Amino acid sequence: MKPLLTIGTRGSPLALAQANEVRRLLGEAHDDLAAPDAVAIKVIKTTGDRVQDRTLAEIGGKGLFTKEIEEALIDRGIDIAVHSMKDVPTWLPKGLEIGCLLRREDPRDALIAKTGSSIADLPAGTVVGTASLRRQAQVLALRPDLTVVPLRGNVETRLRRLAEGKVDATLLAMAGLNRLGRRDAVTAALEPEEMLPAVAQGAIGIEIRADDDAVGNRLAPLNCELTAQRVAAERALLAVLDGNCRTPIGGLAETDGKSLRFRGLVAHPYGEWVHRVARDGALADAATLGRDAGEELLARAGPMGSGV
């Protein structure tokens, strides 16, 4: 039987777990999508997956995790694309849109370390492995006596390299560890005051063709409006800063369902300075709050890129 919907995704264990979660939710929302073969999953290898010997900043930025999947969506080789929203560039290709955001997982970063229960407790000289300039900048701002080295690969690869002694500690997203059932690996979940997360960390976005109303209607029951508002605030910050993988940027919006608290930062890659902002306002003004925070950070830090 030909599938009614085809999901495009990266092939990492985490990406597949997220795609399977979308398939499960679609089956729960629509009887005709509950059959085993009704929703297919198509693995698409991206440039970001193929090139593992350099940091994302060196090979062109986080759009390298979405480009080939978006091309398949535009060419109608797939019907929907499932992304970790923190990997989605600020601007989408013409004709595409984020049609749905699932309920957000824990947005915090996790510290996994051989010794020490927090960044403050790590022994001097600890080697911390991360491919994220945002994490690097915040670690070095807190602890300039630590050494940060590049560490790429999927979750299990990075945990294995830690176990092998290639690094003494690493940082991963709590959301990914939870989705993979690896909460046991976590030394400590880092509060935003210590490590502000990446924009949209913990959120799964489903990208569709903007003119595909039928698929949009299929996804409507899966959408979490509170997550959408939080992500709108965070991505509004990113849009103002024109953020990319060469600029350490963090952002987190939290809500009680009516009001919204927003925190953002931009930093020097080696932690020489960190600018932070905070905003409080109505949930309905989420994007405005994020944009306003971004404008303040832009004024304080100067143009991104060469400015950091």
Secondary structure, DSSP 4 states (H G I P E B T S, - for coil): ---SEEEEE--SHHHHHHHHHHHHHHHHH-GGG-STTTEEEEE---HHHH--SS-HHHHT-GGGGTHHHHHHHHTTS-SEEEEEGGGS-SSPPTTEEEEEEPPP----EEEEESS-SSTTTSPTT-EEE-S-HHHHHHHHHH-TTSEEE---S-HHHHHHHHHTTS-SEEEEEHHHHHHTT-GGG-SEEEPTTTSPPPTTTT-EEEEEETT-HHHHHHHGGG--HHHHHHHHHHHHHHHHHT--TTS-EEEEEEESSSEEEEEEEEE-TTSS-EEEEEEEEEGGGHHHHHHHHHHHHHHHH-STTTT-
